[in-house]
Amino acid sequence: MTRRDSITQSGFTLLEMLVATTIMAIAVVGLLTGLSGATRNAARLRDYDRAAQLARLRMNELLLDRRMPRNIALSGPFDPSLTGGIDAGWQARLENFEMAPHPVPGQMALDRIELQVWWMSGAARRTFTLDAFRPRMLLPQDLAPGPAGSPAGAPLP
C-alpha cells in the first residue's frame, strides 16, 4: 500500500462551491428585495403619520378660531420645518351643519369644519380629509335674512 492510497481527500469540489454560491446569491437577492419594500413602506407610513399630526394641529387651531369665515375655502402651506422638507399644505371650509328649524338668537347651532391635508410623495400628491364639529350660539347677525328669506348660514334645501 502506498502512501498516496491511504490519504483520503477532504474538502469541497468546484461544483459544490458553485452550487453553494448560487444558493447564497439567490437568498441575498431575496433579502434585499424584502428590505427595499420594507424601507419604502416605512417611508410612506412616516409621511402619512407626519401629515396626520399636522392635520390634528391645524384642526385644533381651526376649532379655536371663532373668526373663521363661513362657506369660504381657506388654504395654506405647512411650514417646511414641520414637514421635514416635504411639500405639504391644507384647505379648510367652515359651514353650518345643523340648526333649529326656526332659529332665534341664543339657540345653539352646529358647525362643521372640513379640513383636507395634502402632501407630495415623489411625484404623486396624496390627500386625506378630516371633519370636526363645534357648537356655537346663534347671534342676531347670524339670523339676518339671506337670499329668498332664509337665515344667513342656514342649510339649503
C-alpha positions in Angstrom: 0.0 0.0 0.0 1.4 3.4 -1.0 1.2 6.5 1.0 -1.0 8.1 -1.7 -3.7 5.4 -1.4 -4.0 5.8 2.3 -4.6 9.5 2.3 -8.3 10.4 2.0 -9.1 13.7 0.3 -11.3 16.1 2.2 -12.9 19.4 1.1 -15.4 20.6 -1.4 -15.3 20.2 -5.2 -15.6 23.1 -7.5 -19.1 22.1 -8.5 -20.2 22.0 -4.8 -18.8 25.5 -4.3 -20.6 26.9 -7.4 -23.9 25.4 -6.2 -23.5 26.8 -2.7 -22.6 30.3 -4.1 -25.6 30.3 -6.4 -27.9 29.4 -3.4 -26.4 32.2 -1.3 -26.8 34.7 -4.2 -30.5 33.8 -4.5 -31.0 34.2 -0.8 -29.2 37.6 -0.7 -31.3 38.9 -3.6 -34.5 37.8 -1.9 -33.5 39.5 1.4 -32.5 42.8 -0.4 -35.8 42.8 -2.2 -37.7 42.4 1.0 -35.7 45.1 2.7 -36.3 47.5 -0.2 -40.0 47.0 0.0 -40.0 47.4 3.8 -38.0 50.7 3.5 -40.5 52.1 1.0 -43.4 51.2 3.2 -41.7 52.7 6.3 -41.1 56.0 4.4 -44.7 56.1 3.2 -46.0 55.5 6.7 -43.7 58.1 8.2 -45.0 60.7 5.7 -48.6 59.7 6.4 -48.1 59.9 10.1 -46.4 63.3 9.8 -49.4 64.5 7.7 -51.9 63.2 10.3 -50.1 65.0 13.1 -50.0 68.3 11.1 -53.7 67.8 10.3 -54.6 67.4 14.0 -52.5 70.5 14.8 -54.3 72.6 12.1 -57.7 71.2 13.0 -57.2 72.2 16.7 -56.3 75.7 15.5 -59.4 75.9 13.3 -61.7 74.7 16.0 -60.5 77.5 18.3 -60.7 80.3 15.6 -64.1 81.8 16.1 -63.4 84.5 13.4 -63.1 81.9 10.6 -65.4 82.9 7.7 -68.3 80.6 6.7 -68.6 79.0 3.3 -65.3 80.2 2.1 -62.4 77.9 1.4 -59.2 78.8 3.2 -55.8 77.2 2.3 -52.2 77.4 3.0 -48.9 75.6 3.1 -47.4 73.9 6.1 -44.0 75.2 7.4 -41.3 73.1 5.8 -39.5 72.8 9.2 -42.6 70.9 10.5 -43.0 68.7 7.4 -39.4 67.5 7.3 -38.9 69.3 4.0 -41.9 67.6 2.3 -44.1 69.9 0.3 -47.5 69.9 2.1 -50.5 72.1 2.7 -54.1 72.3 3.7 -57.5 73.5 2.7 -60.4 74.1 5.1 -64.0 75.2 4.9 -66.5 76.1 7.7 -70.2 75.6 7.1 -73.4 75.4 9.1 -74.2 71.8 9.8 -77.4 71.9 11.8 -79.7 74.4 13.5 -83.2 74.6 14.8 -86.0 74.8 12.1 -87.0 78.2 13.4 -83.8 79.6 14.8 -83.7 82.5 17.3 -80.7 84.3 18.8 -79.4 82.4 21.8 -80.1 79.0 20.5 -77.3 76.5 19.7 -76.2 75.5 16.2 -73.6 73.1 15.0 -70.8 74.0 12.6 -68.8 71.6 10.5 -65.1 72.1 9.7 -63.8 70.1 6.8 -60.0 70.0 6.5 -58.2 68.5 3.6 -54.5 67.9 4.0 -52.2 67.1 1.1 -48.5 66.2 0.8 -46.2 65.2 -2.1 -44.9 61.6 -2.1 -42.5 61.6 -5.0 -44.4 62.8 -8.0 -47.8 61.8 -6.5 -50.0 64.1 -4.4 -51.6 62.3 -1.5 -54.5 63.7 0.5 -56.9 62.9 3.3 -59.8 64.7 4.9 -60.8 65.3 8.5 -64.2 66.6 9.7 -64.8 68.2 13.0 -67.9 69.7 14.6 -68.3 72.5 17.1 -71.3 74.1 18.7 -72.0 77.8 18.6 -74.6 80.2 20.0 -76.7 81.9 17.3 -76.3 85.7 17.3 -78.7 88.2 15.7 -76.4 88.8 12.7 -76.4 85.0 12.1 -80.2 85.2 11.5 -80.3 88.2 9.2 -82.4 87.3 6.2 -80.3 85.8 3.4 -81.5 85.1 -0.2 -85.1 84.0 -0.5 -85.8 84.9 3.1 -83.7 82.1 4.6 -81.5 82.8 7.6 -77.8 83.5 6.8 -75.8 80.4 7.0 -78.9 78.2 7.0 -78.6 74.9 5.1 -80.1 74.9 1.6 -83.0 72.5 1.0 
